[in-house]
Amino acid sequence: MSHALLQKLVRQSETEGVTLAEVMARTLTASQIDRLQQELADELSEGYECICDFMSEVEVPSLEDIMEAESISETGLARAID
């Protein structure tokens, strides 16, 4: 519900040329705003967990490995130029 509602409110604010906050303040009750905020927080938390899961499988080389690879690449380039 939060995505569809939020998109509707964004379109409405763009059409009217006013801020999203203004449209939300006059359209939603305080409890609806709280519920929307909680739903968005939950979705952001899920997204963060997905990113963490993905990143846990990514191997990032150390700075030392990068510098060593760069050094080897520069040496190879120097030999190719000679």
N, C-alpha and C positions, 0 to 999 in steps of 0.2 A: 504494500500500500504506500509506503513512504516514497518510493521512486516515482510512481505515477502521480501522486498528490503533489510532490515537490515540482515535478516537471510542469504540471498544470499551473501551479502558482507562479513559476518562473515565466512561463509564456504570458500569463495574465499581467505580470509586472512589466514585462517587456512591451506588451501591447499598450498598456496604460502609460508607460514612461515613468514609472515610479519604482522605488526599491522593493526588493522581495520582502524585506522586513515589514514594510507598510502594508503590503497585500496580506501577509501572514497575520499581522496584528488585527486587521479588520475582518478577516475571513475565518480564522481559527479561534477556538476557545483555548484557554490556558491549558486545560487537560489534553486537548488535541496537540498542542505545541509540545507539551511534555512527552506525549506518546510518540510523536514524530521524531523528536530528539533522541529518545531511547532507541527507536528502530534504526535510526541512522548510526547511532553509536554501536549498536550490535553489528550492523553491516560492515562498518569500518573495522571493528575488531576481527570479524571473519576474514576480511581482506588482508589485514595485517598478519593473521595466522597463516594464510595461504602464502604470503610473501616469505614469511619466516621458514615455512616448510620448504619452499623452493630454494631459498638461499642456503639452507642447511646442506643441500646437495651440491652446491656450487663450490668448486675448489679454486681458491684465489692464490696465485703464486706469491711467495714472499718477496719483499723488496730486493733481497739478496739474489733470488732467482731471476728477477727481472733485470737487475744490473748485470748479472753474469751473461744472460742471453743477449743483452745489448752490446756487451763487450765482444762477444763472439761474433755478432753480426757486424760490428765495426771492423774487426780484424779481417773478416771475410771480404768486406767491401774494399778495404785497403789492398788486399791481395789481388782482387779483381781489377783494380785501377792500375796496379803496377804492370 
